[in-house]
Amino acid sequence: MTAPETTSTRADICAAAIADAFRDDGEIFASPMGLLPMLGVRLAKLTSNPDLVISDGESLFLAGVPPLFAKADVVEGWIPFPKVFDVVAHGKRHVMMGATQVDRDGNQNISAIGDFDRPKRQLLGSRGAPGNTVNNRTSYWVPKHSTRVFVEHVDIVSGVGPRRAREAGPAAARFNDIHRIVTNLAVLDVGGPDDTVRLLSVHPGVTVDEVREATGFALDVPSDVPTTREPTTEEQVLIREVLDPKGLRFKEVPQATAQERTS
């Protein structure tokens, strides 16, 4: 089966998919980690969810929505570092993190690869992932969907999936909400059987079989998988002329060559 063609770049489609993940949040602190998540959140702020509270990624709450490479144009608040932990523990927040590994149960690893006692490769460390996933709505951004990322079992659990949260008890499960997993190939969630990873849509130019082949576990695939929507004309203008005129998004999701587009 041939995948449908698209006039949007894959990076633009990913940005719109990330914006959609924050569409229905209302007035909540959006905490994107990484370039594409920041682009998607700012796109949502300008279109589908103007009530989002956004930051510069450091210490300022922004009233305006500057381009990715620019400093804050209008500042409406300051959040010193110790207060960040108060927001994590008690505030309305939706964080989008990266993931070195994600498993079938929606657990995430950003700590290390290999055995915990003698890891083959040290990564960031769990950092805020455990607190994020048991306190706040959490989504993940994966720029390279592959069997190295989507594994049967993560080596070390950093972010907690729903089944593991339930097993840990009510305190861990009460606010656990793994909302979306957006990748360069597809959009997923944990709405499969027993809260396992499920395919929601495939990006234009991608087939369901390609996503299956790039996933290292038995992915739940509904009988009818839609194509991820393309950005509207308004969104395309905002992405290309307002938020990212320098094309920084292509560092994470490169533009396809002419040969790749026609193959």
Secondary structure, DSSP 8 states (H G I E B T S, - for coil): ------SS-HHHHHHHHHHHHTTT--S-EEEE-SHHHHHHHHHHHHTT-TT-BEE-SSSEEESS---TTS--SSEEEE--HHHHHHHHHHS-EEEEEE-SEEETT--EE-SEEE-SSSEEEE-S-STTHHHHHHHSEEEEEESS-STTTEESS-SS--B--HHHHHHH-HHHHTT-EEEEEEESSEEEES-STTS--EEEEE-TT--HHHHHHT-SS--B--SS--B-----HHHHHIIIIII-TT-GGGGTS----HHHHH-
